[in-house]
Amino acid sequence: MTRTAMTAFVFALAASPAFAADFNGAKAVCADAIAAQTGRSLDGATTKLLKARDGALLRVTVSVSYPDGAKATGECRIRRGELQSVDIKA
């Protein structure tokens, strides 16, 4: 039983980076969409993944902080790496 638990733990650790990479790609797509919607550039901006939900559509909520102190947050829906929609939150 201990070997089974250890094997499951090792497989869980090995699988984690793959999911993180998917969310990081979605975060980049969403940050680009937020910048385009707000008419700003991402040069010098910091992005932060706030929420991520997987399903038929990948839904991510991303916060973009600009060097001048302005912030924009949006929720994006992404399917197969392509942006479906973006909703900017006030």
N, C-alpha and C positions, 0 to 999 in steps of 0.2 A: 504494500500500500504506500509506503514511503517513496519507493521508486516512481510510482505513478504520479504522486504529487510533485516530485522533483522534475519529472519530465514535463508535466503540464506547466510548471513554473518557467522552465527554460523556453518552451515554445511560446509562452505569453510574452516573455522578454524579447524574443526574436521577432515577434509580430508587431510589437509596438512602434518601431521606427517606420514601418510601412504605412501605418495609419497616420502618423505624424506628417509624413511627406505629402500625403493627399490633402491634409488640412492646410499645410503651408502653401501648396499650390493654389488652393481655393482662396486662401487669405490674400495672396498676391493679385489674383484676378479681381477679387472684391475691392481691394484697395485702389486698383487702377480705375475701376468703375466709379467708386466714390469720388476720386479726384476728377474724373471726367464730368460727373454730374455737378460738382461744385465749381468747376471751371478753374481748378488749381493744378499745380504740378506736384509730383511726389518727391521732387528734389529736396533732400534734407528732411523729409517727413519721417516720422516714426509710426509704424503700424503695429497694432496689437489685436490678436484674435481673442474675442470676448466669449463667443459661444460657437459651437459646431454641433450640428445634428445631421446624422446620415439617414438616408431613406431613398425613396425613388429620386428625390432631388436632394443634393447636399445643400444644407442651409447653414450659412456662416454669418456671424455678426462681427464686424471689424470696426475698430476705432483708428482714425488717422489723426495724428497730432502734427501740426505744421510748425516750422521754426519760429513763426511770429506769435505763437501761442494759441492760434485758432485750432479747433477740433471739429471733426465730422465723424459721425457714426452711421453705419448703414448695415442693413441685412440683405444678403445676396442669396439668390437661388441659382445653383450651378448644376448642370447635367452634363456628364461626360467631358468635363473641363471647359465647357462653354457657358457663359453667363446667360441666364434666362431672364432674370429681373434683379433690380436693386431698388431698395426703399431706404431713402435717407431719413434719419430720425432727427428731429429738431433738438 
